[in-house]
């Protein structure tokens, strides 16, 4: 089909694009010749080897300072800005008023173009789509507020593989074209030969052509200018040399500055550049060549760069008939406009992604799916904390517009975490491919942001509580009575449900005494269970059964009682512990003959007394039994380059198949009225005292009167892994008798599922069959499906029929000089505690359950502790009075007050920017960003996949319609109804209803 006609007709294009003057020799077009679009850029990692602060000081601030100056010196020059975090820091902390005025003019003229526009260039394999949207919204909101523009093109040149969810997201965001680079080396070679590096990508199987996007894959040179020229041993076309850390040189002389362009070298440079342009042109279908000029940490000394680039480009154009090539400074937009004008028919690519990614036969980039598991876990917890804080704050502001909390200060607390969560989505952030000090930077920012948001949530709860209490006391207390006499103060657990459904679940808190009972707001006993802790011998785990309506909270009072038996008779049951001795599978001759069940209403788990391992699981409703055994294994990897390929932060290169990590398994069964826990401890052998691995599997029994459908149908598994021996990669392998044919299904960024077929390769087959699991993976046959849900990203694979293995942890060291110089060897000695939920049953059963279950895992209730009075007449939770409930196929993706400082009128906003006037009255707290997404793909379920109509007026009746920033659904926008990104959220009037189709429809 043809390239979608997303470009405006000529009469809508700005005049400067049609008639800008051409500098002599710097722009031109030889009839029939090649036309090279030279795109100056600097790839600036938000993290990686150096922290953001170090990079800003050493080079990043200088990029924008010097580029702004140089673009104003030469009207033909152009530049693209990609990572917004660096630009925003420069704009707010470095740029002068003169420079800001110059940037506004450059943006207006189209000579400085913002590409992607997100806070970072996010990773595509291990990020969640909600976090991708967040970091994109952060950047786009700033750009629109500051310049009145939104990006139209992507520049995803460095993520390690390409997900199909990203082009879908960018299409929904209104991007006109998508640019990627890192795909499998052999696939890229084939696509180059066939001239298939450009295509129309229909990334979602459900959205299909309604959200397709033209996609350009960069050739084998990727996003960098060739770094070597035949006549010099310096850094090729990088005349400003290499950035210096920690301080830039005072004299402006950097290491490895290339040979200057002089009369003697001009022809040599021109011939080298033209030859490269022609080589690239042979791989594409049109005469237009994208020639990126730049690389990592470039243009920090752009006066030197442009001073050498100008005469080189002019020389080529002055000899265009001889070379058959013309060159011109360009932006990415210029290039895609030219491609569009060619009116070529392009091939269609379906929803298949470009994962995993390999650069050589033994360099498969699947290790980073698991690297720095602790960071991956913290990043996702921070995202969930932000999600909860956003909705609680939005409701508080709408219901208490004159409440005592400082709204601007509260918004700053949220923005602190927004920035931190956005920052860590960088492709050298959540991937775990950064140096230790950069990891510490991410973790510190995330922890500080979470602390700020939790303090905000606690402040909201306290304010609402005292408002409730005041209203109650006014109704029944005399003027002489303070109302506080006789009230009992005790530990209070306030539990907030951030989802828009009613949730029944167990909340776990740590207590120091087994003699406790739990009361609700009205002083009634609540079902609970207490047992010895999995973390500490001196504490206890208290499980509280909680049913909480959507976007609401409940208060639970933990009351210590001296009469232990009385407490447990009334509400709190105590679990019994059954000890089993250590067993070895090797020494057992009776495996599978002595089995005992651990059951609830949904599952019967058979444990093998001779091995202490799981034997099978029966889904009781269908009475289908699947043999299930779980064991920890380790891949051993090479550390010496002289002995073969190595693993590192990025690469997974196992030295053979995985081997058993333990010979001996210890077992405890903690049996209770509500919770039964299987505790397995995995030892290297009988003689060692400490275990390296542990698995805690929990099933729940739900009392009558509670809706425990989701809770009953999951087996919650928490693992303890580490510290590992050096150069080990730890996996949990679940082996079953399912006839899966080694076909695995994994999610793309928590957005849609991908079918993964096991493939045999000449080299590195194990690693090349690993895929990212952000939230979900499953395997199935015609009887049953086994689903694994995760609260952090992992690598996952099916190395045998009926097997699914999840990589949990990595500890690596090698003597690769590059890794050592940058401290990227991943000598991770930590203990990690990831969680998986296991669902098993017929496909219709698991399909109906796993989407809501993965959201319940991602957004578990938030528990906040405090000291509040216990009162038997206390009213129910404030937010619960008008709690919303969405249908089970819909998910409230975000409810937030962004605090934008621009008005609703687009034309007025642009006019104010042109006049130099900006709104200075502070953040707008009356505008709410609401996104609702459909969880099910087309055809996934006959009922749940159907479109759903939502009455927004009814759902949000407490908020004025003018407060809801929702546009009526545009064509193809229904996947992120209510505005996916800022350009969809500019309107102020909300729709009274909208139809939410499938998330991929």
N, C-alpha and C positions, 0 to 999 in steps of 0.2 A: 504494500500500500504506500501511499505518499506520506511524506512528512506532514503531521498535523498542522493546519494553518493557524498556528498560535500567534504569529506575528501580526501586528496591526497593518492596515493598508498604508501606502506611502503618505497619504495626506494626514495620517495621525502621527507620523514620526516627527520628533523635534527637528526644527530647522537646522540645528547645528549638525545633525547626523547626515543631512542631505547636502549641505553646502559648506562644510568646514574647509578653510583654506589649507592647501597642501604645501608643506615646507619643501623647498627645492631639493629634489633628489631623495626625499624621505618617504614619499608615497607615490605610487604609480602602478600601472597595470599593463603589462605587455600583452597584446592580443594573442590568445592561444597559449600563453606561457603559464608557468606556475605562479601562484600568488601566496606568499608566505605571510601569515599573521603572527607577528612577533609579540608575545604576551609577557611583559616583565612582571615578575612575581617573586615573593620570598616565602618559602615554606617555614613556618615558625611553630614548632611543637609547643603546646601549652603543657609543659612538663618534659618528660623523657629523661635526659641525662641531667639537666639543670632545672632548678626550680623556676617558677614564673618570675620571681623577684630577681634571681640571678640573670635570667635572660633579658628582662627589661633593662637592667643596668648595663649588661655587656653589649647588647646589640639591638634588641627589639624596638626600644624607644627611638634609637637612631634611624631605624628603617623609615618610620613615618615622618620624623623630622626632616631627614634629608630628601626623601621622595617628594614630600610636599614642596620643598624648596626647588628641587630640580624640575618637577612638572611645571612649575610656574616660569622657569627659565626657558623651557622649550615647549611651545604650544603643540608640537607634533607628538610629544611623549605621552605615554599612558602607563597605567599600573593597575593591578587587581589586588584588593585587600581581602583576605580570607578569614583568619581566626579573629573573632571580635573581641576576645578577652584582652589581647594585647592592644588592639586599637582603642578599646574603651579605657584601658588604664592610661594609655598615652593621652587620650582626649581629656580625661578628667584630672590628670596629675602633671602633665608635661606641656601640652600644647598651649601656646599663647593665643590671645584673642585674634591676632593677625593670622596666625596659622589656621585657626578655626574658620575664619572668614575665607581663607584661601581654599580650604578643603570643601567648604560649601560650594564654591564656584567650580572646583574641579569635578565634583559630583554632578553638578548641574550640566556641565559641558560633556559629561560622559567620559572624561579622561581618567578619573579614578572610579573604578567599578567595584562594588561590594559583591563578592561571590559567596555563595552558600548563606552567609549572614548569621550563622549560628555562633554561639559562644565559642565553640571549638569545631574541629573537623572530627565528628564522632566516629568511633569504631563501629563496624557493621556486623560483627560476629557475636559479641557478648553483651551488647547493650540492649536494654528494653526499649520498646518503641515509645512508651510514655516519657522516658527520660530523653530520648531523641527529640521528641516534640518540645519538651521543656527547654532544652538548651537552644533549640531553634527559635522558640518563642522569645526567650531572653534576648537573643541577638537581634531578631527582627523588630521587637518592640523598641529597642534602643535606636535602631537605624531609622525606623519610621518617625519616632519622636524627634530625632535630631535632624534628619535630612528629608523626611517625607518620602522616602523610597523604600522599596522592598526588593530583595534579590530575585533574579529571575533564572539564574543558572547555578548549577552545582560545580564543584571542583574537588571531587572526592578521590584525590590522587594517591593517598598514602595508607588508607585502611587495608588490613591484610586479608583481602578477599572481599567480595561484594555480595551483599544480601539482597534478596528480591523485595524485602520490605522497604528498603531505602528509596528506590525509584518510585515506589507507590506513595510513600510519604511525601516525596518532593513533588510528585504530580498533584497530590492533594493540596500541597502548599502553594500551587500555582506556578511552579517552575516550568520553564519552557524547554529546557534541555538538561541532561544529566551527563556528567563526565567522570569516568572511573579510570583506574590504571592497573591495579594489582589483581591480575587473574592468573590462573595456572600457566606456567611458562610454555608448556607444549600446546595448550589450547590457544594461547595468544599467537604462537608461531603459525598454527594452522589458520587462524582467522586473518592474520596478516597476508598470508599467501593467497587466500581466497577473497581478499578485500572485503571482509565482513566485520571490520572493527566498528562499524556504525550500523545501528538498527533501531527499531522502535520496540521498546521493552514494555510488555504487558505484565508487570510484576506481580499482580494479584490474580489468581484464577477466578475470583468472583467479580472483581471490578473490571477486569479485562480492558477492553478498548476505551471504556469511559475514563480511565485514569492511566492511560499509556503515556510514555515519555520517550522522546528521541534521546538515544544514548550513544555516547562516543567513548570508545576504549582507546586510551593512549597507547602508542606503539611501544616497541621494546626499549626505547630510550626514556620512557615514562615522563615525569614532570620536570626533569633536569636538562639543562643545556649540556651537550657533550663536555665532559670534564677534561678531555685530553685532545690536544691538537698535534699533528705530526711533526711540527717544527719547534715544539717547546715541551719541556718536561714539567712545566708549571700547571696551574689549575684551569687550563683551557680558556673559556670565555668569562671567567670570573676575575675581573680586573681589581675588584676590591678585596680579593684575597679571602682569608678565613677569619671568622669572628674569634676574638680573644676573650677568654674568661680568666679572672673575674672582672677585669677592667679593660675598657677599650684603650688603645694606645693614644697617648697625648699628641703624638705627631701625625696621627692618621695613617701610619704605615703598618699594614697588617701582614701576617705571614702568607707566603705563597701567592703574592699578587702577580697576575699573569703579565706576559710581555705586552707593553702598550701598543696600541694601534698607531703606527707611524707610516711614513711613505714606504719604508722597507718591508714592513709586515702586513700592510693593508691588503695587498693582493693575496697573500698566503691565507690570511683570515677569511677573506671573501671566498676563495676557492673551497676552503674547508666547510664553511657554512653552506654554500650552495650545494656541495656534494651531499651534505647531510639532509638538506631540504629535499633534494631529488630522491634520496634513498627512502625517506619517509613517504613521499608522495606516491611511490610505487605501491604502498600498502592501502591506499584509500581510493575511493571511486571518483572523487572530484579533483579539480586542479587547485583546490584550496588546502593549504597545509598549516596546521596549528604548530607553531614553533615556540614552546615555552622557554623563556629566558630567565633563568633563576634556578634555585635549588634550596636546600636547607640553609637557613640563616644567611640569606643574601640581601643585597641592596641596603646594607647598613651604612655603606659609604657610597651612596648612589651617584654622587657627583663624579666619582671616578668611573663608575659603570657607564653612565650615560655619555660621558665625554668620550669614551671609546666606542660605544655603540653607535652614536650618531654618524660619524664618518664612515663606519663600516656599512651601515645600511644605505647611506647615500651613495657609496661607491658601487654597491651591487645594483642599485636602481639606475645609476648612470651607465652601467654596462649590462642592462637588462636584456638587450638583444643578443649579446654574446653569451650570457648565462642562461637565458630562457627563464628567468626568475625575477619577480619583483618582490620587494619586502616592505612591510609597513608596521609601525607600532600599532598594537591592537589590544582590545580587551576580549574576554571570552565571548561577550555578547556580539562583538564585531564578527568574530569567526562564525558563530552560529547563524547570524543574519545572512552571511554569505552562503552558507550551506543551504539555508532555506531557499534562497533565491535561485539555486541550481535546479529546483523542482525535480528532484530525483525520487524514484520509487524505492523504498527501503524494505528490507525483510523484517519479519515480526519475530521477536523472541518471547517465549512463554514465561511462566513464573519460575522457571528453574534459576537458581542462584549460581554464583561463582565461588562456592565454598566446597571443600577446603582449598587453600592456596599453596602452591609449591613454586619455588624458584629454581630448583634443580632436583634431580632424582632423589637425593637424600636430604633435601631441605624442604620439609613439609611444615608449614606454619600452623600446626594444630596444638602445639604445647601451650600457647597463650590462652587457649580456651579455659585453662585451669590455673595458670600462673598467678601467684599471690591470691590464693583463695580467700584469705582473711579480708583483703582489700575489696574483693568482689562482694563479699558478704556485707561489709560496712556500707559500701556504696548503695546497695539495694535497700538496706535498712534505713539509710538516710532518705532515700527516695520515698519510702513508705511513710516515714515520719513527716516529711514535707507534705505528702498527700493528705494525711490526717490533719495537720496543722492548717493547711489551706482551707479545707471545708469548715473546720470549726471556727476559724477567724471570719470567714465569709458570712456564716450564719449569725455570728455574734454581732457583726457590724450591721447587718440588715435588720436584726431584731432589737438591737440596742444602739441606734445611731447616736444617741447622746450618752452612751455608757461612759464610765469613768476611765476606762483604759485609754492610754495614749495611742491613737490609731496610727499616726506616722511612725512612732517608735515600734509598734507591733509589726507594721509592714516591713520595717527594716530588719526585724528578727527573721521574718520569712524570707526576705530577699537575700539574707546572708546564706541561708541554706540553699536557696535556688541557685545562687552562684556556685556554691561548692558542689552540688549535685551535677550542675551543667559542666563544670570544669573537669570532673573526673570521667566524663564520657569520652574524653579525648582518646584517640587511637593509641596513645602510649600511656594511658591512665588506667582505666578499668581493665585493660588487657593484661596488666601486671608486667609490662615490658619496660618499666622505668627503673631508674637507679633507686637505691634505698632512701636517699634523702628526699627524692621527689615523691616516693610512696608516703613518706612521713608528712610531706606537705599536704598531699591529698587527704590523708587520714586526719590530720589536725584540723583542716578546714571543715571536713565533714562532721567531726565530733563537736567542734565549736558551733557549727550550724544547728546540729541536732539539739544541743544543750539550749540554744537560744529559743528554738521552736517549742521544746518541752516546757521551758519556763513560760512562754506565751500561753500554751495550752493550760498550764496550771493557774495562771493569772485569770484566764477566762472562766475557768471552773470556779475559782474562789469568788470572782465578781458575781457570777450568776447565782452561786449558792447564797451569798449574803443578800442578794436582791430577792431571792425566793423567801429566805428566812424573814426578811423585813416585812414582806407582804403578809406572811403568815402571822407574825407577831402583831401587826397592826390590827388584825381582825379579832384577836382573842386575848390580848394582854393589856392590863391597865397601865395608865401613865406612870404609876409609881414602881412598876415592875420592869426590870430591864429585860426580862425574858430569858436570861442566861442562868438563873438560879435552878439548880437541880439537873442541869443538862450534863450529860456524860461525854467526855471527849475521848476519842479513840482513833487508832490507825484506820484510815479510810483508803480503799482502793477505788479510784474512779476509773471506769473502763469505758473507753470511747470506741464506737464502731464506725469506721470511716467509710464503709460501703453503703450503698443505697438499697440494701436488702436487710431483712431481719436475719441476724446471725445467732445460731446456737452453737456455743463452743465452750471449751474449758480454758480458763485463764489460770496461769500458774504463777504463784508468788512464793517467795522464800520466807519462811518463818523460823523462829529459834526455839519454839516450844511445840510439842505435839498437842497440848491441851488448848485448842482454839475452836471457836465456832464462828460461822459467817452469817451476818444479818444483811438483809437488803434495806432500802430506804425506809421501809415501813416497820422495820424491826423484826421481820419474819425470818426464820432460819432458811438458809439456802443450801441445797445439796452440795457437798464438798467432800474431798478425800485428802488425807494427809499420809505421806510416806517419807522414808528416808531419802535424802537428796542424792541425785546423780553426780553432784559437783563437790559436795562437802559432807564430811561425817558429822559435823557439828550443827547442821541445819536440816530443815525439812522442806519438802515440796508440797505446797498446798494447792490442790486443783479445785477451782470454783466453777461450777456449772452456771454459765451466763447466757441468757437470751436477751439480745439488745437489738432494738429496732434500728433502721437505717439512719445514719448520720446523727446518732444519739448516744447518750452515755447512761450508765447505771452506776450507782454508788453501792459499794459493798464494805461493810464494817467487820474487821477481823478482831474478834473479842477473845482475849485470853481468859480462860477460866481455870480455877484451882481444882475443880472437880472434873477430872479427865473423862471418866466414864459418862458423866452427865452430858458433857459437850458432844460426845460421839453418838450417844443415843438420840440426841435431839436433831443433829444435822450433819455432823462431820463423821464420816467413816474412816477407819484406819486400815491400811493395806497390810497384808501379811507377806513376808518374804520367805521364799522357798529356795534353799541353796542346793546347787548341783555341783558335783566335783568336776575337776578339769577332765576333758576327754580329748582323745586324739583320733582323728579319722583313720590314720595309718594303722593304728593298733587295734581298731575295732573290727570284729568279724561278724557283727550282728547289725550292721547299718541298715536302717529301714525296717527293722523288725520290732523294735520297742519304741512306740510312738505315743505321745500324749497330746491332747488338744488344749489350745488356748482360744476361747471363743467369745463372740458377742452375737448380736442378732444378725449381723451381716456376713461375718467371716468365721471360719474355723481354721485356725492355723495349727498344723501338726508339727510338733517338735520331735527330733530324734534324740532319745536319751543316750544313745551310744556315741554320738558325735557332738551333741549340743548345738547342732545346726538345724535350720528350718528344713522341713521335708516337703510340705505341700500346703496349699491354701485352697479352701473350698468357699466359693461364693454361694451362700446358703439359699438365696432366693431362687437361683437357677439350678442349684445343686450341681454345679460344674466344679470339678477339682482340677487344679493345675499343679504339677510338681514344681516346687520353687525352692532353690537352694541359693543362699547368698554367702559369698566369701570374699575376703580381701586378698588381692594379689598385687604384685609389684613388677613393673618393668625396670630392668637394669639397663643403664645407658653408659656409653663410653665417655671418658673425660679427657682423653689424650688424642689430639689431632693426628698424631703419628700412627694411631691404631684404627682410624676410621672416623666416620661422621659423628657429630656430637649433638646432644640436646642442649637447649638454652631457654631463656625467657620466651622466645618465639617458637623455636623448633622442637618437634617431638621426633626423635630418631631412636627407637628402642633397639636394643641389642638382642633380638630374638623375641620369643613369646613371653607373656607374663607368667610369673611363678608364684606359688603360694607364699603369702607373707607370714603365715603362722601355721604351726603344726597342732597347737593345743587351744581348745576353746573352753572357757569357764562360763557358767550359766547361772543366772538368778531369775526367778519369776516373782514379780511383785504383783500379787493378786488383790484386787480391791473390788468394792461394790460398783464403782463407777469407772475406774481405770485399771487396766491390766497392762503391765509393762514386762517385756522380755529384755533382759539385760545380758548381752553376750560380750565376753572379754577375750580378745585374741592375743595369745602369747607366741613368741618365737618357738619355744619348746617348754618342756616340763620344768627345767631348772631355773629359768628367769623369773624374777619376782614381779617386774612391771610389764604391763601390756602396752603395745604400740597402737592397737586398734580396739575400739569398742563400738557396739551398736545397741541402741535403745529403741525398741519397737513398741508402740503403744496402740491399743485399741480401746474403744470406749463403749460402755453400756449406758443407754440413755433411759432415765425414768419415764414413766408414762406422763403424758401432759406436755412433753417437750418435743419439738420438731427436730429430730436428730438424724435426718436423712443424710446430709452431707457428712456429719460427724461420724456416723456409724460406718459409712462406706469408705473410710480411709484408714490406712495403717501408717501412722506417723513414725518416721524413722529418723533418729538423730545419731550422728556418728562422732566419734572422737578419733582423730587421726594425727599421729606424730608424737614426738619429733621423728622424722624419717632418717634412715641411714643416708649417707651421701650418695648422690646419683641414683636415686630411686624415684619412681613415679607410681603413686599408689592409686589403685582402682578398686571399686566395689563391683564385683561381677554377679549378676543375678541370672542363674541358669534355670530354664524351665523346659517342659516338654511341649511347648507351643511350636508348631511347625511354621515358623516365621519366614523360612527361606532366607535368613539374614537380611531381610528388608526391615529397615528402621524408619521411624517417622520422628522428625525433630522440628522444633518451632523456629521460625525466622523472627527473632527479636520479640517473642511473645505475641506475635501478630497473626501468623498463619503457619500452617504445617507444610513441611517438605518431605517428600518420599525419598529415602536414601537407600539405594541398592548397593549391596556389597560388590566391590570390583577388585579383581586381581591385577596387580601391577608387577612389573619386572623387579622394581626396587621399592622398599619402604611401604609395603602393602598395609601393614598394621596402622601406621600413622595416617596414610592417605584415606583410610576409611573411618577417621575420626571426624566428628561434626560438632558444632556448637549447640549446646542445650541451654537456652536462656531460662525457660520455664518448664517446658514439656518435652517428653520423649515417650514413645510407646512402640510396642511390637504386638502383632496379632496373628491369629489364624482364623479359620472359619468358625471356631468355637468361642474363643475368648480374646480379650485384649488386656495387656498389662501396661499400665500407665505409671510413669514416674513424673512427679512434679517437684520443682526445685525452687528454693528461695534465693539462689545465686547461680551464676553461670558456671557451667562445667563443660569439659569435652566428653563426648559420649560416642559409643560405637557398638556394633554387633559383630563380634569376631567369630561367632559360630551360630548355627541354627538354634533358635530359641534362647539366645543369650543377648543380654544388654549389659554393658559395663559403663560405669561412670567414673571418670578420673576425678579424684578428690583432692589430691595434694601432690606437690612436686618439690624436690630438693636437689639442686644441681650445681656442679662446679666443673669448669673445663679450663684448658690452657689456651683457648683461642684468644689471641692478643687483643683483638678488638673488644671482646667481652670484658677482658680484664681491665683494659684502659678506661672503659666507661662504667665499670662496676655493675655489669649486667649478667652475672653468673647465677643468680637466683639461689644462693645458699640459704634457703629458707628453713630455719630450725623451729618454726612455730608449731603449735598444736592447733588444728582447725576443727570446727564443730559444725559442719554443714548439715542441713536437714532435707530429707526427701519424703514426700508422701506417695504411698503406693496405692493404686486403685486397680482392682481386678474384677473382671466379669464379662458377660456378653457385650458385644460392641454397642448395642442400643443403650445398655445401662451405663457404661462408662462414658459414652458420648453425652448423655444427659447430665452427667455429674462433673466431668473433669474441667469444664470451662469455669463454672462457679467455684470449683474447688481450688483452681490455680489462683483465682482472685482472692479467695479466703486465705490462702497461704501468703500471697504477696502483701495483702493488707490486713494483717491480723490486728485484733483490737489493741489499742494503746492503753497501757496501764499507768496511771499517775497516782502517786501516794501523797497523803497529807493527813493533817489532824483536823477533823471536823466533828461538831457535836452529833451525837446519836439521838434521834428523836423519832418516836414511834409514829408520829403524825406527819413525817416529812413527805412532801409531795414527790411524785415521780420526776425523773430527770427532765430538766428544763427543755432540752432539745427534743425530747420524746413526745411532746404534746402534739406536734404536727409532723411526725417522722415520715419521710417519703419512702415509698417502696416501688422500685422499678421491676418490670417483668424479669424473669430469671435469664432471659437471653440478652438483656441489656446491662451495660456497665457504666456507671458514672465515672468517666475518665478523668474529669477534673471539675472542681467547683472552687473558684479562686477569685480573689480581688487582686488583679495585677498591679493596680496603682499607677496606671499610665497617666502621664502628665500632658496628654494632648486631648483636644476636644473631639466631639463626634463628627463634626463637619469636616470632611476631607479637604474640600476646596478652601475653606477658611484656614485650616491648619497649614496648607501649602502657602497661602498668602502671608500668613504670619511669619513663616520661616523665611520667605523671600524678603520681608521687611526687617528681618532680624529680631522679630518679637517672639518670645517663647512664653508659654504659660508658667508663671512663677508662683502660683497659689498652692503648690504642693500636690501630692498625689491625689488622684480622683478615686475616692473610696465608694462611689455609688455605682461603679460599673463592675459587673460580675462576668467572669469568663466561665462558661459552662460547656463541657463537651460530653456527649453521650455516645458510646460506640456499641455496635452490635457484636456479640462475641462469636457468632457462628458463621462459618463459610457457607456458600451456596451448596446445597445438596448434602450438607453434613448431617442434618437431622430433618426428618419430614415436617416436624412441627416447629422446633426451636430455630430453624433457619429462616422462617418466614419473617417478612418485614413487620415492624411493630410501630403503631402510632402512639405518640406520647403527648398528653395534654399538658403543656408547660404551664399554662395559667393555673390549672388545678394543682400541679405538683409544686409550684412555687408561689402559692397564693399569698404568702406572707410578704413577698417582695413585689414592689411595683414593677410592671412590665418594662418601664423605662430604665430599670436597673439591670436588666439582663441583656448582655451583649451577644445576642443571637440573631443571625440573619436567617431568612427562610432558606431551606436547603437548595443549594445550587446543583446543577446537573453534575452528578458524579461526586458530590461532596458529602454524601450521606454517611460514609464510613466514619467521618469525624464531625457529625452534625453539631451545630452550635458554634462552628468556627474551629477549624483545625489549627490555624496559626494566625498571627496578628492581622494579615490582610483580609482574613475572613471575619475578624472580630471588630471591625472599625465602626459598624453600625451601633446605634444606641437603642433602637426600638426592638423589642423581643417579639418573636412569633408566639402566638397562642398555642400552636401545636406544630409538630413536625413528624414526619415519618422516618424512622430509623431503619434503613435496610441492612442487609448483612454487612459485617465489617469489611467484607471484600466484594460488596455488590455495587 
